Amino acid sequence: MAEFVTVDRVEAGIAVLRFARPPLNLIDLQLASELASAAGALAADPDVRAVIVYGDERIFSAGDELAELSRWTRAQADAIAGDLQRALGCLARIPQPTVAAITGYAVGAGLELALGADRRVIGDNVKMGLPQIRAGLIPVAGIRRLSLIIGPGPAKDLVYTGRFVEAEEAAALGLADEVVPPDDVFAAALRWARQFTAGPARALAAAKQVFEAGPHGLDRARTEWSDLFGTEDRSIGTRSYFAAGPGAAEFVGR
């Protein structure tokens, strides 16, 4: 039974992966493990078509649990690093479209988690950053993904300085995809997620695999594309598109 993570179905096809570790939603090893476990269960659920990741109304996450990190030895850190890295990257392994609804702060491990989502919706009062360098550390899971999202130059600036960015700069960098008033963050994430409840689930998952393949994306695209010819949704979609144009297909998710 998870202590800090819950999964709720707010509408048909839409799941909310919520984590609450008051007061700051600091991410320790237990919370990271619970997030990864919940993400794995959602990934395997055919009834889930989109996932919203949410902290609470005040704060997404203020970052790493430094009290825990300060106790680890080199040997302990070496043993834990792989599991922690995979856990903080768990959203990227969910085949369904994912959106992080971010309020207050998304810094340190919290931002690393959010970087794995397909979309980030933030309140206009949000601060984001990777301040681990100020604790003599580096992000264990976020550097490569940050570089892919905003480019290596801006990513190096954020990682090397550990500085925070506010909503306007986050949007300009591409760190945030949508900026709304703080009270509207969850509703905006829900609007985006609704687009996929009746979508071609297998094709969406295939597209995500190609994005995740990075430099091997061309090879992966060939495989994913040809595999889709064995799905019901491809058959439905191509016939419908030919007969009635885009937007008329009723997909079944298989």
C-alpha positions in Angstrom: 0.0 0.0 0.0 1.5 3.3 -1.1 1.9 6.0 1.6 2.4 9.0 -0.6 0.9 8.2 -4.0 -2.6 7.7 -5.1 -4.2 6.9 -8.5 -7.7 8.2 -9.3 -10.0 8.0 -12.4 -11.4 11.5 -12.8 -13.1 10.7 -16.1 -13.4 7.6 -18.4 -9.9 6.9 -19.7 -8.1 9.6 -17.7 -6.1 8.7 -14.6 -4.6 11.1 -12.1 -1.3 10.1 -10.6 -1.1 12.2 -7.5 1.7 12.4 -4.9 1.4 14.1 -1.5 4.3 14.2 1.0 3.5 17.4 3.0 4.5 20.0 3.4 6.8 20.4 0.4 6.4 17.2 -1.5 10.1 16.5 -1.2 11.1 13.4 -3.2 12.8 10.7 -1.1 13.7 7.2 -2.2 10.3 5.8 -0.9 8.3 8.4 -2.8 10.3 7.9 -6.0 9.7 4.1 -5.7 6.0 4.6 -5.2 5.8 6.9 -8.2 7.6 4.3 -10.4 5.3 1.5 -9.2 2.2 3.5 -9.9 3.5 4.5 -13.3 4.2 0.9 -14.2 0.6 -0.1 -13.2 -0.9 2.7 -15.3 1.3 1.8 -18.3 -0.2 -1.7 -18.3 -3.8 -0.6 -17.9 -5.6 -0.7 -21.3 -8.5 1.4 -19.9 -6.2 4.4 -19.2 -5.8 6.6 -22.3 -4.1 9.6 -20.7 -2.4 10.4 -17.4 -2.3 13.6 -15.3 0.6 13.9 -12.8 -0.2 16.2 -9.9 1.2 17.3 -6.6 -1.3 19.4 -4.9 -2.9 22.8 -5.2 0.0 24.6 -3.6 3.2 22.8 -4.8 4.2 20.2 -7.2 7.6 19.4 -5.5 10.2 21.5 -3.8 12.9 18.9 -4.8 15.1 16.4 -3.3 15.0 15.2 0.3 18.4 16.5 1.3 18.1 15.1 4.8 18.1 11.6 3.3 20.9 12.4 0.7 23.1 13.8 3.4 23.3 10.4 5.1 24.3 8.3 2.2 27.8 7.0 1.7 29.5 6.6 -1.7 28.7 2.9 -1.6 25.1 3.5 -0.8 24.7 6.1 -3.5 26.3 3.8 -6.0 23.8 1.0 -5.1 20.8 3.4 -5.3 21.7 5.5 -8.3 20.3 3.3 -11.0 17.0 2.7 -9.2 16.5 6.4 -8.4 17.3 7.4 -12.0 14.8 4.9 -13.4 12.2 6.0 -10.9 12.5 9.7 -11.7 12.2 8.9 -15.4 9.1 6.7 -14.9 6.7 9.1 -16.7 8.6 8.7 -19.9 8.0 4.9 -19.9 4.2 5.3 -19.7 3.0 4.6 -23.2 -0.1 6.9 -22.8 0.1 10.7 -23.2 1.1 12.3 -19.9 0.8 15.8 -18.7 2.3 17.3 -15.5 0.0 19.8 -13.8 2.5 22.0 -11.9 1.7 24.5 -9.1 4.1 26.5 -6.9 7.5 24.9 -7.4 8.9 22.2 -9.6 12.6 22.0 -8.7 15.3 19.4 -8.3 13.9 15.9 -8.4 10.5 17.3 -8.8 11.4 18.9 -12.1 13.3 15.8 -13.1 10.1 13.8 -12.7 8.1 16.4 -14.7 10.6 16.4 -17.5 9.5 12.9 -18.3 5.9 14.0 -19.0 4.8 14.8 -22.6 3.5 18.2 -21.6 4.0 20.5 -18.6 1.2 22.9 -17.7 2.3 25.5 -15.0 0.7 28.2 -13.0 1.9 31.7 -13.7 3.5 31.9 -10.3 5.6 28.8 -10.6 9.4 28.5 -10.1 11.3 25.8 -11.8 15.0 24.7 -11.7 17.6 22.1 -11.0 19.5 23.5 -7.9 21.4 20.3 -7.1 24.7 21.9 -8.0 24.3 24.1 -5.0 24.4 21.0 -2.8 27.5 19.7 -4.5 25.5 17.3 -6.6 24.0 17.0 -10.1 20.6 15.8 -11.3 20.7 12.1 -11.6 17.9 11.8 -14.1 17.2 15.2 -15.7 20.3 16.4 -17.6 19.8 14.5 -20.9 16.1 15.1 -21.0 16.4 18.8 -20.2 19.0 19.2 -23.0 16.6 17.5 -25.4 13.8 19.7 -24.4 15.4 23.2 -24.3 18.8 22.6 -26.0 22.2 22.0 -24.6 23.2 25.7 -24.1 20.2 26.7 -21.9 20.3 23.3 -20.2 23.9 23.8 -19.2 23.1 27.3 -17.8 20.3 25.9 -15.6 22.4 22.9 -14.4 25.7 24.8 -13.8 24.1 27.8 -12.0 21.3 26.0 -10.2 19.2 29.0 -10.7 15.4 29.1 -10.8 13.3 30.4 -13.7 9.8 31.9 -13.4 6.8 31.1 -15.6 7.6 33.5 -18.4 11.1 32.4 -18.9 10.1 28.7 -18.5 7.7 29.1 -21.3 10.2 31.0 -23.5 12.7 28.2 -23.0 10.2 25.5 -23.7 10.4 24.1 -20.2 6.7 24.8 -19.9 4.1 24.2 -22.7 1.3 26.2 -21.2 1.0 28.9 -18.6 -2.3 29.5 -16.8 -3.5 31.1 -13.6 -2.6 28.9 -10.6 -6.2 27.8 -9.9 -6.6 26.7 -13.5 -3.6 24.3 -13.8 -5.4 21.1 -13.2 -8.4 22.0 -15.5 -5.9 22.9 -18.3 -4.1 19.6 -17.9 -7.5 17.8 -18.0 -8.5 19.6 -21.2 -5.3 18.4 -22.9 -5.7 14.8 -21.6 -9.3 14.6 -22.9 -8.0 14.7 -26.5 -6.8 11.2 -26.2 -9.6 9.3 -24.5 -10.9 8.0 -27.8 -7.7 8.2 -29.7 -5.6 5.5 -31.4 -3.8 4.2 -28.3 -1.4 1.9 -30.1 -0.3 4.7 -32.6 0.2 7.2 -29.7 2.3 4.6 -27.8 4.3 4.0 -31.0 5.0 7.7 -31.5 6.2 8.0 -27.9 8.6 5.1 -28.5 10.1 6.9 -31.4 10.6 10.1 -29.5 12.2 8.2 -26.6 14.6 6.4 -29.1 16.5 9.7 -29.5 19.3 9.3 -32.1 17.9 5.8 -33.0 14.5 7.3 -33.8 14.6 6.6 -37.5 15.2 2.9 -37.0 12.6 2.7 -34.3 10.1 4.6 -36.5 10.3 1.9 -39.2 9.6 -0.8 -36.7 6.8 1.0 -34.9 5.2 2.0 -38.2 5.1 -1.5 -39.7 3.9 -3.0 -36.4 0.9 -0.7 -36.6 -0.3 -2.5 -39.7 -1.3 -5.4 -37.4 -3.6 -3.3 -35.3 -7.4 -2.8 -35.5 -7.0 1.0 -35.1 -4.8 1.2 -38.2 -7.4 -0.6 -40.2 -10.2 1.5 -38.8 -8.3 4.7 -39.2 -7.1 4.3 -42.7 -10.5 3.3 -44.0 -12.2 6.1 -42.1 -9.7 8.7 -43.2 -10.1 7.6 -46.9 -13.9 7.7 -46.7 -14.6 10.7 -44.5 -11.3 12.6 -43.8 -9.5 13.1 -40.5 -11.4 13.1 -37.3 -14.2 10.7 -38.1 -12.6 7.4 -36.9 -13.9 5.6 -33.8 -10.8 3.9 -32.5 -11.0 0.9 -30.2 -7.5 1.0 -28.7 -6.3 -2.3 -30.2 
